[in-house]
C-alpha cells in the first residue's frame, strides 16, 4: 500500500493541497493516481498549462546516501481535498 501525506501548496494563486505519495512512475499506483486525477478533473487528462485543475506531478526525493528518485504527487484545490482523500483511499492509498 502506498502512503500519502498532505501539505498546503499554491498553484497560480489558488490555495490547494498537495498529496505526496510514495508511488513511483510506471507503477500500478501511478495508474491509480491517473484515475483519481481524471475523476477529480471531470475526465480531463490533457491539462492546459497553466491550470488549476487537479494535477499529477513528479517530485524528486533525496536519499541519505545522496541518490534520488521520483515520486508522484497529486495537487487539488482546497475545495476538493475531502473528495481527493476519499478517492485515494478508494484506490487503496493510506492517507495521512
N, C-alpha and C positions, 0 to 999 in steps of 0.2 A: 504494500500500500504506500502510495506517495503521500507525503505530508505537505501541508500548505500553511503558511503563516501570512498574516495580514499586516499591511503597512500603508500609511497615507502617502499619496502621490498626486501631483497636479500635472495634468496634460492640457496644453493650450488654454490655461487659465481655468480649467474645470477641475474642481476637487474630486478626488476619487480614491479608490482602494486598490493597491497592488497586491495580488495574491501570489506570493513567491512559493513555487513548488520545488520538489526535488526531481521532477520529471526531466528527462533528457531528450534531446532531439532524436527523431527516428525511433521512438519507443511507443508501446501501446498507450502509455499515459499521454503522449503528445496527441494521439488521435482522439482520446477522450477530451483533452483540453480544446481541441479544434471543434468538437461537437458542442461543448459548453459555450465557446465563443460565438459560434454560429447561432445557437439558440438565443443567447442574450442580445445578439445584433439583428434579430428577426430574419435570420437566414443569410445575412450579408457576410460573405467570406473574402471578397476582394475589397479591402477597405481603402478609401481615399486617403491621401496623405496631405495635410494633417487630418486627423479625425479624433473625435471624442466618443466614438463608439467603443464598446468593449473590444479589447485587442490583446493579442499574444505578443510577447517579446522574448528575446534571448537575453540572459544576464550571465555574465562571467562570474564564476566563483573561484576564489583563490584558496588553494590548499596550503597547509603549513609548510610543506616541502617546497613550495614555490610554483608548483604546477597549477594549472587552472582548467576548468571545464565549464560548459554552458548548461544552464538550466532554463526552464521555460516559466515565464510569469504571465499572469492574466491581470490586466487593468480594467476596472469598471468605474463608471461614475458612482458617487456616493449613493444615489437613489437605487442602484442595483446591487448593493452589497449583499443584502439578505438573499436575494434571488440567486446571485452568483454562488454564495456559500452553499445554498441548498442544491444547486445544480452540480457543484463539485462533489458534494457528499453523495449525490445520486450516481456519480461516475466512479465512486469508490475511493475518493480522496479523503484523508483525515484533515479536517480544517481546524486550525487553532486561532 
